[in-house]
């Protein structure tokens, strides 16, 4: 989800607070850990602007951008088929276990 | 990984033991939980042959097959870029934290 939001902004950057605003329901801790891991993998670049307080900006790297296409295909699949999967789960709840 | 192995066999079926043999390092418990979840979602069909002991066969459904293409694209991306990601992680270990 962080990759998707950053891809929408690419090649531009987003600040932490703006990223968080665009990912409903994510905690500060979870987003922070996700970004740290993406930066470590080289998918996201982090730039600290030496203001007071420091402004931290994030953008997708070339590697991160190359992930967006296959990830987006999977996202589209999930969004397309989620109603069917939800129905299958409901049916499984209703039928007796075997 | 279970989806990949079943896709290689599609539209044929695989028995539990054969599936496990083709997924190196997976535990019986983990494979069993994975298959249960895939069956519940409607991605995999389970067929019990009433022999003694019963033989249990698994195959991808149409829905499961439709997942294979986007999932495969993501797998190819991961395999292609894993060396680069590993290098990035090594560099992160070597450079001082900031």
Backbone of each chain as ProteinMPNN parsed JSONL, in Angstrom:
{"seq_chain_A": "XXXXXXXXXXXXXXXXXXXXXXXXXXXXXXXXXXXXXXXXXXXXXXXXXXXXXXXXXXXXXXXXXXXXXXXXXXXXXXXXXXXXXXXXXXXXXXXXXX", "coords_chain_A": {"N_chain_A": [[0.837, -1.215, 0.0], [1.951, 1.223, 0.767], [3.829, 1.328, -1.264], [2.147, 1.601, -3.472], [0.943, 4.135, -3.015], [3.213, 5.78, -3.043], [3.99, 5.289, -5.652], [1.977, 6.519, -7.08], [2.728, 9.083, -6.738], [5.18, 9.232, -7.883], [7.667, 10.63, -10.138], [7.917, 12.063, -7.803], [8.156, 13.118, -4.294], [6.988, 12.156, -0.995], [5.99, 13.341, 2.202], [6.289, 11.936, 5.516], [3.927, 12.335, 7.103], [2.022, 12.916, 5.163], [2.006, 10.609, 3.618], [1.006, 8.855, 5.542], [-1.526, 9.882, 5.902], [-2.671, 9.143, 3.513], [-2.916, 6.422, 3.653], [-5.299, 4.788, 4.897], [-5.98, 3.938, 8.253], [-3.501, 2.909, 8.98], [-1.018, 2.524, 11.495], [1.276, 4.818, 13.11], [3.571, 3.539, 13.939], [3.557, 1.136, 12.451], [3.68, 2.114, 9.796], [6.123, 3.388, 9.902], [7.883, 1.234, 10.379], [7.428, -0.232, 8.038], [8.378, 1.566, 6.057], [11.039, 1.75, 6.82], [11.932, -0.821, 6.271], [11.489, -0.909, 3.486], [13.26, 1.063, 2.632], [15.658, -0.063, 3.424], [15.712, -2.3, 1.744], [16.139, -1.005, -0.582], [14.071, -0.083, -2.134], [12.783, 2.231, -1.613], [13.697, 5.656, -1.293], [15.047, 7.813, 1.16], [14.96, 11.11, 2.286], [16.316, 13.579, 4.222], [15.442, 16.711, 5.196], [17.162, 19.417, 6.414], [15.641, 21.064, 8.302], [14.034, 22.787, 11.1], [11.512, 21.432, 12.907], [13.267, 18.519, 11.485], [12.404, 17.754, 8.085], [11.179, 14.853, 6.646], [11.425, 13.111, 3.678], [10.032, 10.812, 1.317], [10.576, 8.693, -1.524], [9.908, 6.535, -4.345], [12.488, 4.403, -5.531], [14.246, 3.536, -8.627], [14.22, 0.747, -8.608], [12.072, 0.288, -6.856], [10.004, 1.388, -8.371], [9.951, -0.45, -10.443], [8.772, -2.572, -9.242], [6.159, -1.832, -9.005], [4.476, -2.427, -11.226], [4.026, -5.383, -11.427], [2.992, -5.659, -8.832], [0.766, -4.088, -8.892], [-0.808, -5.482, -10.733], [-1.437, -7.713, -9.23], [-2.886, -6.513, -7.211], [-5.095, -5.55, -8.615], [-6.185, -7.998, -9.395], [-6.906, -8.988, -6.847], [-8.784, -7.068, -6.011], [-10.732, -7.425, -7.96], [-11.586, -10.051, -7.504], [-12.261, -10.258, -4.868], [-14.998, -10.091, -3.906], [-15.998, -12.602, -4.727], [-14.325, -14.344, -3.329], [-14.995, -13.658, -0.733], [-17.655, -14.552, -0.726], [-17.188, -17.312, -1.063], [-15.96, -17.875, 1.385], [-18.071, -17.342, 3.119], [-19.851, -19.366, 2.359], [-18.325, -21.56, 3.159], [-18.431, -21.214, 5.902], [-21.08, -21.748, 6.353], [-21.546, -24.369, 5.507], [-21.399, -27.806, 6.67], [-18.452, -28.934, 8.401], [-16.032, -31.211, 6.98]], "CA_chain_A": [[0.0, 0.0, 0.0], [2.888, 2.347, 0.757], [4.406, 1.355, -2.611], [1.122, 2.142, -4.364], [0.798, 5.578, -2.781], [4.434, 6.426, -3.535], [3.995, 5.166, -7.12], [1.075, 7.558, -7.593], [3.415, 10.367, -6.614], [6.491, 9.146, -8.546], [8.935, 10.54, -9.41], [7.946, 13.001, -6.678], [8.332, 12.61, -2.936], [5.933, 12.421, -0.021], [6.454, 13.374, 3.59], [5.719, 10.88, 6.346], [2.549, 12.625, 7.528], [1.156, 12.856, 3.989], [1.899, 9.173, 3.343], [0.127, 8.244, 6.536], [-2.879, 10.357, 5.622], [-3.196, 8.457, 2.332], [-3.069, 4.984, 3.92], [-6.234, 4.805, 6.024], [-5.942, 2.892, 9.258], [-2.159, 2.438, 9.346], [-0.471, 3.203, 12.672], [2.563, 5.466, 12.891], [4.598, 2.517, 14.16], [3.549, 0.205, 11.323], [4.182, 2.803, 8.601], [7.539, 3.632, 10.14], [8.578, -0.048, 10.189], [7.312, -0.558, 6.609], [9.286, 2.431, 5.305], [12.411, 1.367, 7.166], [12.212, -2.05, 5.538], [11.549, -0.568, 2.056], [14.506, 1.808, 2.432], [16.715, -1.07, 3.582], [15.72, -3.132, 0.528], [16.48, -0.17, -1.729], [12.866, 0.199, -2.916], [12.378, 3.604, -1.288], [14.781, 6.539, -0.859], [14.645, 8.698, 2.252], [15.734, 12.342, 2.244], [16.042, 14.402, 5.394], [15.674, 18.135, 4.96], [17.632, 19.866, 7.736], [14.888, 22.175, 8.883], [13.693, 22.512, 12.494], [12.057, 20.067, 12.984], [13.664, 18.012, 10.176], [11.334, 17.206, 7.245], [11.642, 13.606, 6.032], [10.714, 12.859, 2.423], [10.213, 9.464, 0.762], [10.176, 8.468, -2.919], [10.294, 5.232, -4.892], [13.68, 4.321, -6.376], [13.999, 2.798, -9.871], [13.854, -0.622, -8.215], [10.716, 0.348, -6.308], [9.079, 1.616, -9.487], [9.844, -1.681, -11.241], [7.868, -3.483, -8.512], [4.776, -1.357, -9.016], [3.64, -3.06, -12.24], [3.511, -6.694, -10.988], [2.221, -5.515, -7.604], [-0.516, -3.525, -9.288], [-1.583, -6.559, -11.354], [-1.941, -8.549, -8.137], [-3.887, -5.707, -6.516], [-6.29, -5.565, -9.46], [-6.773, -9.347, -9.252], [-7.521, -9.094, -5.524], [-9.982, -6.227, -5.962], [-11.72, -8.035, -8.845], [-12.092, -11.345, -7.046], [-12.554, -10.262, -3.442], [-16.386, -10.473, -3.604], [-16.139, -14.054, -4.919], [-13.617, -15.0, -2.221], [-15.836, -13.445, 0.449], [-18.783, -15.492, -0.843], [-16.681, -18.667, -0.798], [-15.743, -18.002, 2.823], [-19.39, -17.435, 3.755], [-20.352, -20.722, 2.094], [-17.56, -22.485, 4.0], [-18.942, -21.087, 7.272], [-22.441, -22.281, 6.442], [-21.614, -25.813, 5.25], [-20.794, -28.564, 7.755], [-17.087, -29.345, 8.14], [-15.881, -32.65, 6.682]], "C_chain_A": [[0.868, 1.262, 0.0], [3.512, 2.477, -0.627], [3.405, 1.957, -3.6], [1.022, 3.663, -4.236], [2.025, 6.325, -3.286], [4.51, 6.363, -5.062], [3.089, 6.222, -7.747], [1.771, 8.913, -7.632], [4.706, 10.411, -7.429], [6.529, 9.996, -9.806], [9.032, 11.488, -8.223], [8.07, 12.3, -5.338], [7.071, 12.859, -2.106], [6.546, 12.482, 1.372], [5.707, 12.321, 4.393], [4.235, 11.124, 6.656], [1.567, 12.508, 6.367], [0.934, 11.402, 3.568], [0.877, 8.531, 4.29], [-1.33, 8.632, 6.29], [-3.508, 9.571, 4.475], [-3.338, 6.949, 2.509], [-3.974, 4.832, 5.137], [-5.991, 3.631, 6.977], [-4.55, 2.409, 9.646], [-1.664, 3.223, 10.566], [0.871, 3.828, 12.311], [3.688, 4.445, 12.978], [4.704, 1.578, 12.957], [4.097, 0.864, 10.063], [5.681, 3.037, 8.717], [8.352, 2.365, 9.885], [8.561, -0.449, 8.709], [8.308, 0.255, 5.795], [10.745, 2.063, 5.569], [12.83, 0.137, 6.373], [12.342, -1.784, 4.028], [12.833, 0.189, 1.727], [15.686, 0.839, 2.471], [16.857, -1.932, 2.322], [16.103, -2.329, -0.719], [15.287, 0.141, -2.627], [12.419, 1.651, -2.747], [13.622, 4.387, -0.858], [14.234, 7.54, 0.163], [15.551, 9.915, 2.223], [15.338, 13.21, 3.433], [16.423, 15.835, 5.089], [16.008, 18.765, 6.311], [16.945, 21.129, 8.229], [14.685, 21.872, 10.368], [12.185, 22.581, 12.642], [12.42, 19.547, 11.589], [12.452, 17.482, 9.405], [11.888, 15.977, 6.528], [10.772, 13.284, 4.825], [11.031, 11.457, 1.922], [9.814, 9.456, -0.709], [10.59, 7.067, -3.338], [11.6, 5.37, -5.665], [13.287, 3.653, -7.702], [13.53, 1.372, -9.572], [12.42, -0.671, -7.685], [9.672, 0.541, -7.406], [8.877, 0.346, -10.307], [8.937, -2.71, -10.557], [6.412, -3.097, -8.696], [3.902, -2.09, -10.038], [3.134, -4.451, -11.814], [2.652, -6.592, -9.727], [0.821, -4.993, -7.924], [-1.406, -4.584, -9.933], [-2.209, -7.447, -10.282], [-3.053, -7.829, -7.371], [-5.204, -5.708, -7.296], [-6.983, -6.928, -9.36], [-7.547, -9.436, -7.931], [-8.82, -8.287, -5.456], [-11.101, -6.841, -6.811], [-12.383, -9.252, -8.197], [-12.469, -11.374, -5.572], [-14.015, -10.614, -3.128], [-16.601, -11.982, -3.711], [-15.483, -14.819, -3.755], [-14.408, -14.837, -0.922], [-17.023, -14.4, 0.448], [-18.335, -16.91, -0.522], [-16.461, -18.9, 0.696], [-17.066, -18.103, 3.58], [-19.978, -18.833, 3.578], [-19.64, -21.734, 2.974], [-18.027, -22.418, 5.45], [-20.294, -21.779, 7.433], [-22.494, -23.81, 6.287], [-20.928, -26.58, 6.385], [-19.347, -28.951, 7.421], [-17.023, -30.828, 7.787], [-14.452, -33.094, 6.914]], "O_chain_A": [[0.559, 2.24, -0.68], [3.709, 3.588, -1.121], [3.787, 2.739, -4.471], [1.017, 4.38, -5.237], [1.896, 7.388, -3.893], [5.033, 7.28, -5.696], [3.392, 6.755, -8.814], [1.447, 9.773, -8.451], [5.268, 11.484, -7.648], [5.515, 10.087, -10.498], [10.122, 11.697, -7.69], [8.088, 11.072, -5.251], [6.212, 13.662, -2.471], [7.499, 11.765, 1.679], [4.63, 11.871, 4.001], [3.401, 10.234, 6.492], [0.432, 12.065, 6.544], [-0.177, 11.011, 3.209], [0.008, 7.767, 3.87], [-2.241, 7.819, 6.449], [-4.72, 9.354, 4.453], [-3.829, 6.267, 1.609], [-3.496, 4.757, 6.269], [-5.82, 2.488, 6.552], [-4.42, 1.583, 10.549], [-1.866, 4.433, 10.657], [1.519, 3.43, 11.343], [4.637, 4.479, 12.194], [5.804, 1.264, 12.501], [4.885, 0.257, 9.337], [6.417, 2.9, 7.74], [9.399, 2.422, 9.241], [9.559, -0.945, 8.188], [9.007, -0.292, 4.941], [11.574, 2.064, 4.66], [13.95, 0.066, 5.866], [13.204, -2.365, 3.369], [13.425, -0.019, 0.668], [16.597, 0.92, 1.646], [17.966, -2.251, 1.892], [16.36, -2.9, -1.779], [15.469, 0.583, -3.761], [11.766, 2.221, -3.621], [14.487, 3.863, -0.157], [13.115, 8.038, 0.038], [16.772, 9.78, 2.143], [14.164, 13.532, 3.618], [17.572, 16.136, 4.767], [15.222, 18.659, 7.253], [17.593, 22.13, 8.534], [15.113, 20.822, 10.849], [11.61, 23.663, 12.521], [11.925, 20.084, 10.597], [11.576, 16.841, 9.986], [12.934, 16.045, 5.882], [9.549, 13.195, 4.929], [12.15, 10.969, 2.079], [8.851, 10.112, -1.106], [11.506, 6.481, -2.761], [11.794, 6.354, -6.379], [12.137, 3.252, -7.881], [12.59, 0.863, -10.183], [11.653, -1.57, -8.03], [8.599, -0.063, -7.375], [7.782, 0.088, -10.807], [8.402, -3.606, -11.209], [5.524, -3.938, -8.56], [2.729, -2.352, -9.772], [1.926, -4.684, -11.836], [1.695, -7.349, -9.565], [-0.168, -5.398, -7.313], [-2.617, -4.594, -9.714], [-3.355, -7.878, -10.406], [-4.028, -8.445, -6.94], [-6.283, -5.847, -6.719], [-8.207, -7.007, -9.255], [-8.689, -9.897, -7.897], [-9.824, -8.753, -4.918], [-12.272, -6.788, -6.435], [-13.59, -9.455, -8.328], [-12.944, -12.394, -5.073], [-14.266, -11.36, -2.181], [-17.301, -12.573, -2.889], [-16.024, -15.811, -3.268], [-14.484, -15.761, -0.112], [-17.362, -14.987, 1.476], [-19.017, -17.63, 0.207], [-16.739, -19.983, 1.211], [-17.179, -18.847, 4.554], [-20.53, -19.411, 4.514], [-20.265, -22.664, 3.483], [-18.026, -23.428, 6.154], [-20.615, -22.318, 8.492], [-23.366, -24.467, 6.855], [-19.986, -26.073, 6.995], [-19.05, -29.264, 6.268], [-17.857, -31.613, 8.238], [-14.131, -34.266, 6.717]]}, "seq_chain_B": "XXXXXXXXXXXXXXXXXXXXXXXXXXXXXXXXXXXXXXXXXXXXXXXXXXXXXXXXXXXXXXXXXXXXXXXXXXXXXXXXXXXXXXXXXXXXXXXXXX", "coords_chain_B": {"N_chain_B": [[3.529, -20.488, -3.134], [2.444, -23.068, -3.022], [0.351, -22.592, -4.751], [1.767, -22.159, -7.127], [2.967, -24.687, -7.587], [0.672, -26.288, -7.836], [-0.378, -25.05, -10.085], [1.443, -25.765, -12.05], [0.689, -28.325, -12.4], [-1.886, -28.174, -13.252], [-4.638, -28.872, -15.54], [-4.621, -30.933, -13.731], [-4.503, -33.01, -10.709], [-2.969, -33.064, -7.417], [-1.624, -35.143, -4.856], [-1.531, -34.809, -1.273], [0.995, -35.609, -0.119], [2.667, -35.553, -2.351], [2.541, -32.877, -3.133], [3.761, -31.765, -0.892], [6.318, -32.81, -1.14], [7.191, -31.357, -3.3], [7.508, -28.81, -2.375], [10.03, -27.576, -0.972], [11.108, -27.752, 2.385], [8.73, -27.036, 3.666], [6.533, -27.46, 6.422], [4.414, -30.173, 7.532], [2.25, -29.256, 8.965], [2.124, -26.514, 8.268], [1.692, -26.648, 5.48], [-0.729, -27.95, 5.467], [-2.386, -26.064, 6.757], [-2.167, -23.958, 4.927], [-3.358, -25.09, 2.625], [-5.925, -25.55, 3.584], [-6.821, -22.946, 3.92], [-6.695, -22.025, 1.275], [-8.594, -23.683, 0.076], [-10.866, -22.878, 1.424], [-11.082, -20.253, 0.508], [-11.775, -20.793, -2.04], [-9.91, -21.17, -4.018], [-8.625, -23.505, -4.364], [-9.543, -26.879, -4.98], [-10.624, -29.697, -3.149], [-10.501, -33.178, -3.073], [-11.69, -36.141, -1.848], [-10.76, -39.421, -1.963], [-12.386, -42.409, -1.45], [-10.679, -44.51, -0.308], [-8.791, -46.951, 1.636], [-6.034, -46.157, 3.485], [-7.926, -42.994, 3.2], [-7.424, -41.23, 0.124], [-6.307, -38.0, -0.522], [-6.861, -35.446, -2.779], [-5.708, -32.522, -4.475], [-6.508, -29.641, -6.445], [-6.131, -26.734, -8.568], [-8.794, -24.381, -8.754], [-10.873, -22.672, -11.221], [-10.787, -20.018, -10.37], [-8.455, -20.063, -8.81], [-6.591, -20.622, -10.811], [-6.726, -18.237, -12.238], [-5.394, -16.558, -10.591], [-2.798, -17.29, -10.885], [-1.351, -16.036, -12.979], [-0.881, -13.138, -12.337], [0.44, -13.62, -9.917], [2.626, -15.073, -10.688], [4.017, -13.173, -12.2], [4.839, -11.474, -10.177], [6.474, -13.202, -8.775], [8.498, -13.657, -10.649], [9.544, -11.077, -10.769], [10.555, -10.881, -8.136], [12.47, -12.938, -8.119], [14.202, -11.986, -10.082], [15.154, -9.597, -8.968], [16.122, -10.178, -6.483], [18.942, -10.59, -5.915], [19.909, -7.929, -6.054], [18.421, -6.71, -4.028], [19.353, -8.149, -1.852], [22.03, -7.258, -1.87], [21.571, -4.538, -1.301], [20.634, -4.751, 1.316], [22.898, -5.75, 2.573], [24.638, -3.563, 2.268], [23.238, -1.743, 3.852], [23.621, -2.892, 6.327], [26.328, -2.459, 6.617], [26.736, 0.294, 6.566], [26.76, 3.197, 8.748], [24.048, 3.711, 11.044], [21.488, 6.254, 10.678]], "CA_chain_B": [[4.315, -21.619, -3.609], [1.487, -24.159, -3.253], [-0.384, -22.223, -5.967], [2.677, -22.383, -8.26], [3.117, -26.133, -7.812], [-0.608, -26.78, -8.368], [-0.54, -24.492, -11.438], [2.256, -26.586, -12.947], [-0.005, -29.605, -12.592], [-3.259, -27.907, -13.706], [-5.808, -29.01, -14.67], [-4.532, -32.165, -12.95], [-4.52, -32.935, -9.252], [-1.808, -33.591, -6.688], [-1.926, -35.607, -3.5], [-0.858, -34.034, -0.224], [2.408, -35.99, 0.041], [3.394, -35.12, -3.543], [2.638, -31.423, -2.972], [4.762, -31.457, 0.145], [7.618, -33.161, -1.697], [7.603, -30.337, -4.278], [7.711, -27.514, -1.71], [11.101, -27.901, -0.019], [11.191, -27.066, 3.669], [7.447, -26.722, 4.297], [6.115, -28.469, 7.387], [3.101, -30.761, 7.276], [1.26, -28.374, 9.6], [2.025, -25.287, 7.479], [1.059, -26.961, 4.192], [-2.119, -28.28, 5.765], [-3.071, -24.797, 7.038], [-2.218, -23.221, 3.67], [-4.354, -25.71, 1.744], [-7.245, -25.316, 4.176], [-7.159, -21.561, 3.631], [-6.921, -21.916, -0.173], [-9.871, -24.357, -0.204], [-11.879, -21.992, 1.991], [-11.2, -19.094, -0.39], [-12.258, -21.24, -3.348], [-8.808, -21.184, -4.981], [-8.211, -24.903, -4.512], [-10.59, -27.871, -4.721], [-10.135, -30.875, -2.418], [-11.307, -34.359, -3.403], [-11.295, -37.283, -1.025], [-11.036, -40.702, -2.597], [-12.714, -43.234, -0.277], [-9.886, -45.733, -0.17], [-8.297, -47.112, 3.008], [-6.568, -44.886, 4.026], [-8.456, -42.123, 2.147], [-6.445, -40.429, -0.625], [-6.828, -36.639, -0.67], [-6.298, -34.807, -3.969], [-5.932, -31.077, -4.566], [-6.275, -29.007, -7.755], [-6.567, -25.342, -8.646], [-10.071, -24.069, -9.397], [-10.754, -21.583, -12.212], [-10.362, -18.819, -9.627], [-7.048, -20.256, -8.468], [-5.808, -20.491, -12.048], [-6.687, -16.823, -12.635], [-4.411, -15.892, -9.73], [-1.431, -17.713, -11.19], [-0.623, -15.108, -13.848], [-0.287, -12.017, -11.586], [1.34, -14.118, -8.879], [3.836, -15.477, -11.383], [4.732, -11.933, -12.547], [5.466, -10.998, -8.943], [7.533, -14.163, -8.463], [9.596, -13.365, -11.584], [10.159, -9.828, -10.289], [11.315, -11.169, -6.916], [13.656, -13.735, -8.465], [15.102, -11.118, -10.845], [15.73, -8.494, -8.201], [16.584, -10.607, -5.166], [20.363, -10.298, -5.678], [20.056, -6.488, -5.815], [17.859, -6.439, -2.703], [20.32, -8.698, -0.885], [23.152, -6.323, -1.819], [21.125, -3.333, -0.583], [20.577, -5.068, 2.744], [24.281, -5.832, 3.062], [25.124, -2.184, 2.37], [22.579, -1.135, 5.007], [24.281, -3.427, 7.519], [27.691, -1.949, 6.725], [26.798, 1.746, 6.763], [26.303, 3.577, 10.078], [22.643, 4.146, 11.084], [21.318, 7.702, 10.837]], "C_chain_B": [[3.418, -22.834, -3.892], [0.705, -23.872, -4.536], [0.483, -22.484, -7.2], [2.761, -23.874, -8.609], [1.82, -26.714, -8.385], [-0.842, -26.266, -9.785], [0.27, -25.299, -12.453], [1.528, -27.881, -13.302], [-1.384, -29.425, -13.234], [-3.454, -28.351, -15.156], [-5.777, -30.279, -13.828], [-4.516, -31.909, -11.449], [-3.184, -33.396, -8.668], [-2.276, -34.086, -5.323], [-1.073, -34.83, -2.506], [0.638, -34.331, -0.158], [3.256, -35.495, -1.135], [3.587, -33.598, -3.523], [3.755, -31.072, -2.0], [6.166, -31.733, -0.375], [8.133, -32.047, -2.614], [7.802, -28.953, -3.669], [8.755, -27.725, -0.614], [10.983, -27.088, 1.255], [9.864, -26.745, 4.319], [7.076, -27.849, 5.269], [4.737, -28.992, 7.016], [2.002, -29.828, 7.789], [1.031, -27.109, 8.755], [1.335, -25.551, 6.144], [-0.427, -27.247, 4.391], [-2.931, -27.002, 6.005], [-3.231, -23.972, 5.762], [-3.314, -23.763, 2.763], [-5.77, -25.469, 2.269], [-7.73, -23.905, 3.839], [-7.467, -21.365, 2.137], [-8.257, -22.559, -0.57], [-11.025, -23.463, 0.252], [-12.154, -20.791, 1.084], [-11.737, -19.483, -1.765], [-11.176, -21.254, -4.418], [-8.366, -22.612, -5.299], [-9.397, -25.797, -4.198], [-9.955, -29.122, -4.113], [-11.063, -32.047, -2.723], [-10.778, -35.53, -2.586], [-11.727, -38.573, -1.713], [-11.216, -41.717, -1.467], [-11.987, -44.573, -0.264], [-9.501, -45.885, 1.307], [-6.773, -47.193, 2.977], [-7.058, -43.993, 2.894], [-7.321, -41.359, 1.443], [-7.053, -39.053, -0.867], [-6.092, -35.945, -1.822], [-6.643, -33.327, -3.969], [-5.691, -30.608, -5.991], [-6.702, -27.546, -7.678], [-7.948, -25.263, -9.282], [-9.815, -23.029, -10.502], [-10.234, -20.308, -11.548], [-8.876, -18.903, -9.272], [-6.142, -20.095, -9.685], [-5.674, -19.029, -12.46], [-5.698, -16.038, -11.78], [-2.98, -16.166, -10.182], [-0.663, -16.69, -12.03], [-0.046, -13.9, -13.081], [0.717, -12.469, -10.525], [2.684, -14.494, -9.501], [4.675, -14.249, -11.775], [5.482, -11.396, -11.326], [6.644, -11.908, -8.563], [8.754, -13.907, -9.348], [10.314, -12.086, -11.146], [11.062, -10.127, -9.1], [12.59, -11.939, -7.245], [14.678, -12.874, -9.205], [15.857, -10.144, -9.941], [16.274, -8.901, -6.837], [18.07, -10.341, -4.927], [20.6, -8.816, -5.349], [19.549, -6.123, -4.419], [18.784, -6.972, -1.606], [21.512, -7.769, -0.737], [22.782, -5.06, -1.036], [21.086, -3.568, 0.923], [21.974, -5.175, 3.342], [24.868, -4.439, 3.243], [24.524, -1.495, 3.594], [23.216, -1.627, 6.303], [25.646, -2.782, 7.737], [27.753, -0.457, 7.032], [26.25, 2.108, 8.139], [24.847, 4.032, 10.034], [22.575, 5.669, 11.177], [19.914, 8.039, 11.308]], "O_chain_B": [[3.614, -23.54, -4.881], [0.426, -24.783, -5.316], [-0.017, -22.977, -8.211], [2.641, -24.263, -9.77], [1.856, -27.53, -9.306], [-1.44, -26.965, -10.603], [-0.168, -25.492, -13.586], [1.733, -28.451, -14.374], [-1.985, -30.391, -13.705], [-2.521, -28.223, -15.949], [-6.802, -30.667, -13.267], [-4.516, -30.768, -10.987], [-2.38, -34.034, -9.347], [-3.192, -33.527, -4.719], [-0.033, -34.271, -2.856], [1.456, -33.41, -0.142], [4.4, -35.075, -0.958], [4.662, -33.096, -3.854], [4.58, -30.197, -2.262], [7.098, -30.982, -0.086], [9.338, -31.812, -2.705], [8.216, -28.024, -4.363], [8.411, -28.015, 0.532], [10.782, -25.874, 1.209], [9.852, -26.224, 5.434], [7.276, -29.028, 4.979], [3.988, -28.345, 6.284], [0.972, -29.637, 7.142], [-0.107, -26.687, 8.552], [0.486, -24.767, 5.72], [-1.268, -26.839, 3.589], [-4.048, -26.879, 5.503], [-4.276, -23.364, 5.53], [-4.102, -23.002, 2.202], [-6.695, -25.216, 1.497], [-8.899, -23.7, 3.514], [-8.387, -20.629, 1.78], [-8.963, -22.049, -1.44], [-12.027, -23.316, -0.447], [-13.298, -20.37, 0.915], [-12.107, -18.62, -2.56], [-11.487, -21.342, -5.606], [-7.808, -22.884, -6.362], [-10.166, -25.525, -3.276], [-8.874, -29.544, -4.525], [-12.284, -31.911, -2.637], [-9.594, -35.861, -2.626], [-12.905, -38.78, -2.002], [-10.331, -41.88, -0.627], [-12.611, -45.632, -0.214], [-9.849, -45.039, 2.131], [-6.236, -48.191, 2.495], [-6.664, -44.19, 1.745], [-6.379, -40.901, 2.089], [-8.177, -38.943, -1.356], [-4.863, -35.869, -1.834], [-7.718, -32.924, -3.526], [-4.793, -31.102, -6.673], [-7.52, -27.165, -6.841], [-8.243, -25.987, -10.233], [-8.688, -22.57, -10.688], [-9.366, -19.617, -12.082], [-8.137, -17.93, -9.418], [-5.065, -19.507, -9.597], [-4.632, -18.621, -12.973], [-5.219, -14.98, -12.188], [-2.068, -15.387, -9.906], [0.535, -16.494, -11.825], [1.157, -13.654, -13.162], [1.713, -11.792, -10.268], [3.741, -14.26, -8.915], [5.903, -14.286, -11.691], [6.614, -10.925, -11.436], [7.677, -11.436, -8.089], [9.892, -13.933, -8.877], [11.544, -12.024, -11.152], [12.207, -9.677, -9.06], [13.661, -11.634, -6.719], [15.881, -13.012, -8.984], [17.049, -9.902, -10.13], [16.825, -8.071, -6.114], [18.435, -9.905, -3.835], [21.398, -8.493, -4.469], [20.169, -5.327, -3.714], [18.972, -6.333, -0.571], [21.966, -7.511, 0.378], [23.563, -4.571, -0.22], [21.457, -2.695, 1.708], [22.211, -4.748, 4.472], [25.519, -4.161, 4.25], [25.214, -0.752, 4.292], [23.338, -0.87, 7.266], [26.078, -2.579, 8.872], [28.694, 0.013, 7.672], [25.373, 1.415, 8.654], [24.446, 4.682, 9.069], [23.495, 6.303, 11.694], [19.591, 9.212, 11.496]]}, "name": "protein", "num_of_chains": 2, "seq": "XXXXXXXXXXXXXXXXXXXXXXXXXXXXXXXXXXXXXXXXXXXXXXXXXXXXXXXXXXXXXXXXXXXXXXXXXXXXXXXXXXXXXXXXXXXXXXXXXXXXXXXXXXXXXXXXXXXXXXXXXXXXXXXXXXXXXXXXXXXXXXXXXXXXXXXXXXXXXXXXXXXXXXXXXXXXXXXXXXXXXXXXXXXXXXXXXXXX"}
